[in-house]
Amino acid sequence: MKRKYFRNALPVAALLAIWPSAGAQAQDAPPAAKAAIQAKVTELKQSLAANQKALLQYAWVETTEISLKGEVKKTERKECRYGTDGKVIKTDIAGAAPPPAAAAPAGGGGRRAGRGGGALKKKVIENKVGELKEYMGDVTALVKQYVPPDSEKIQAAAQRGKVALDKETVPGVAEIAITDYNLPGDKLRISFNAPAKQLAAVNVDSYLGKEKDTVTLAVRFASLPDGVNHPAETLLVAKAKQIQVKITNSGYKK
């Protein structure tokens, strides 16, 4: 079995329909409103630190489903746990579905033409697969900049006036909107259940590369019997490449 190491990997997205102009709201807020924002940021930071510490003792199963142009291309299942250094150790689970094999070239062009056409097609497929792997590597690196939310980045954004509190759509769940969190113009929205001191959801609207390919991420959280919070389902969408990655975490145990 292969073993890989990731730093706080999580999986990954869905585009939030409308993002508030959080930066302008926070910068123009009166002192009392700024104090309320800082109080909520402090509460969120403390909750993130305590929950992450409690999560270190758990192991779980991560199921990843990768789709291209609406068609599922690959499904992976991995056993996950934290190592002593705080990094997630992922071990492949036997029986995961392999990527579909390339179709054999159609005949009719003679033996020599068939071989040449097959070799060319194979080379094209290899190039596309290589490009896709490189792109997904860039996407994965980008996602790690947002999930889990970094308490220091949140604090820095608050000091720059880039954090705003939106109206609660669910009683007790604070909606924290952050702009320019990691990149200029990006959006991070955190739904925080203050009474339970738990994350309810995280939504990201970011981009990749000079052409600013849209990358969106939506994470839904759930609670274990002892109250520990964990990402239950993650949906990542890379619009330019028509890629969707759905990650489900289940089977948590100490």
C-alpha positions, -999 to +999 in steps of 0.1 A: +000+000+000+012+035-008+014+061+019+014+098+013+017+127+036-004+159+034-005+190+056-040+193+070-054+180+037-090+181+032-105+177+009-124+198-016-163+232-040-193+252-050-196+288-060-215+311-036-241+329-056-236+364-041-207+377-020-211+408+002-187+437-001-172+427+032-141+449+029-161+482+025-185+473+053-157+465+078-136+495+069-165+519+072-179+503+104-182+524+136-160+515+166-187+494+182-191+473+151-154+469+147-152+457+183-180+432+176-161+419+146-129+415+166-148+396+193-162+372+168-128+367+152-112+359+186-140+334+194-135+318+160-097+315+164-101+299+198-126+274+185-105+264+155-074+258+177-093+237+203-112+216+177-080+209+156-063+197+188-092+173+196-093+161+160-057+148+161-068+117+180-091+105+153-088+082+122-113+082+093-120+071+058-118+096+029-136+089-003-127+110-033-147+111-065-131+130-095-153+140-124-144+156-158-171+172-179-198+156-157-184+121-160-168+103-130-132+094-140-118+082-108-128+071-073-103+067-044-107+055-008-080+062+018-076+056+055-065+088+072-050+097+105-027+124+120+010+117+126+030+130+155+040+160+135+003+171+129+003+161+093-024+138+079-012+103+068-032+088+040-031+051+032-047+037+000-075+012+006-073-019-016-101-022-042-103+015-052-115+018-088-086+023-113-088+051-139-106+039-171-083+025-198-080+043-231-100+028-259-081+009-286-078+027-319-102+016-346-089-006-374-091-001-411-059+018-417-036-012-423-011-026-398+014+002-401-011+030-400-029+013-370+003+012-351+012+048-359-022+061-351-023+042-318+011+056-308+000+091-316-032+088-297-014+073-267+010+102-267-018+127-269-036+110-240-003+109-219+002+147-225-034+155-215-031+133-184+002+150-175-014+184-179-044+174-158-022+161-130-002+193-129-033+214-129-048+194-101-016+197-081-019+235-085-056+234-074-047+212-044-020+237-033-045+265-036-071+248-016-046+242+013-044+280+015-080+282+026-089+249+044-088+247+073-091+285+078-060+300+092-066+319+124-037+343+118-049+351+083-083+358+096-068+381+123-047+399+096-078+404+074-097+419+104-069+444+110-070+454+074-108+460+076-116+430+053-139+411+077-176+417+080-204+401+100-235+394+078-270+390+090-277+356+105-298+334+083-298+307+109-303+317+146-270+314+164-249+309+133-226+339+126-219+346+089-183+359+087-173+372+052-137+379+044-123+395+012-086+394+001-080+365+025-053+349+004-053+366-030-065+400-041-103+398-048-108+363-034-137+355-010-139+334+021-172+329+039-174+311+072-206+300+089-198+297+126-221+282+152-212+304+182-232+286+209-217+252+199-183+268+190-183+248+158-179+255+120-211+249+101-197+256+066-168+272+047-172+286+011-143+298-010-143+318-043-108+320-056-088+317-088-057+301-103-030+314-126-026+346-146-059+339-165-076+337-131-093+303-137-122+302-112-118+277-084-146+273-058-149+252-027-178+244-004-172+225+028-201+212+050-191+203+086-206+177+110-201+168+147-190+136+163-207+123+195-181+141+217-187+174+199-156+174+178-162+191+145-150+177+111-155+183+074-182+158+063-184+167+026-163+189+004-171+199-032-144+215-054-151+229-088-124+241-113-146+257-139-120+263-167-111+226-169-147+214-161-133+194-131-153+185-100-139+168-070-162+155-042-147+143-010-166+126+017-152+118+052-168+091+073-161+064+098-144+085+124-129+066+153-103+072+180 
